[in-house]
Amino acid sequence: MSLIHAIDALLPQTQCGKCGHPGCLPYATSIAAGEAINKCPPGGDETIHDLAVLLGVEATPLDSPYLPTPAQVAFIREAECIGCTKCLKACPVDAIVGAAKLMHTVIAAECTGCELCIAPCPVDCIDLNPLPVQPSHEQQRQQAAHYRLRYDAHNARLAREEQRKQADRDARLARSQLSTEAVQTATSVDPVQAAISRIKAQKDPSTDADVILKKLKINASTAQMALKKAEKQLAQRATQQLEDQVKWLKQAAEAAQQALDEALSGSRPSSQAQPIDVSAEIKRAKINAAMARAQLSKAEKAFGQQPTPEQQEQLSMLHGSAAAAAQALANLEDQTPSKTPDALKQAKLGLVSARAAFLSAERNGAPQEELSQLRQMLHQAENALDMAEKASDRPLPEHTRIQKSPVDPLTRTLKTQIAYAKAEVKRLERDRDTSENVLLEVRGRLTELENKLSEHLAS
């Protein structure tokens, strides 16, 4: 037996750490290297004497901030235990059993009394009780050997769990790499093959050109989105794998865009021969323009006033996309024969706009002259809508327009103050500690506000 193991055999194997080391074996290693032998409170004077005899040195009194610890065991007050499992993780010999949100208990025969479970407990439901009969020296040696086996089994279990977790992480990483390689291969090949197949399909008169163009547009858009995402990841974390992925995705995006351009150029002659639903094209163009503007606005809000160079580049791309969508919509609208505007629709829009302007000015406390002008414009818009409804061929709607008089600012202020005062009265009435004088004062304020409102409405 080596000197370290001989020293370790004399230690109590509580694994408490009171000697300043993470366990009994590290302390034995330090003693073999020359450290003092009087730093083990659970072992006390007997352990110091045994170590002195083994090493042939003089026995010295205990030198530790902790008092000598008698043989003790932990006890969990089960009625107070919340099942947090923190003590299970702290026990060095797995002497506590339980499960999450369920009661825990200590196996008294296996507990070393190390006190390591005391500090993590969030509800302080663990007590340390000394044994009614202290074990003899020979019994202590037998218990120490048993505790050492329990501690070794505990460490072996932790090692197995760590190996299993590492194996799971390695498996996930391998699956992720395989998925990335599959995406790169599929993305780099599919657009070219799709371009060839679609060019062949254009020669087939039975093929639906709109379906082909739609799929090509989706492929091109998907490739561009994948490229932008990869470029963003590369800017944040530059690795060789990401650089290769960006190259593959860039080639795939170019191939998909080329296939789309060829399909568009090849479909133009046939589109001249067949009638095109211009209204549907304009509708799609409007949707594209609105989505481009929404993406640009969202990006501007997210990036703030001072975007980074990468964000500025992305904003430039979004500006270009929005401008291109707007130009495409303008070109389609220029090609569409002009129609006379729907008078009824224009009248409804005018009424909505006039009402919104009047309500906004009223909320902002605009001068009375401005409110009078806006009120007159609202009446004119209502009359215009009535005339448009009568002039149109459509049946008149079954509705009754209610003329609401505006609420002056003083009335609104008084009503708001009354609502707050009522809430305060109810709160004080529920509070048993509220004095009668305070309650009378608040009620008097409420009565005063109600009288002011009545006088103002009567005037």
Summary of the structure (lengths in Angstrom):
residues: 459
radius of gyration: 41.6
end to end distance: 107.4
largest distance: 119.0
contacts: 1187
relative contact order: 0.04
helix: 67%
strand: 3%
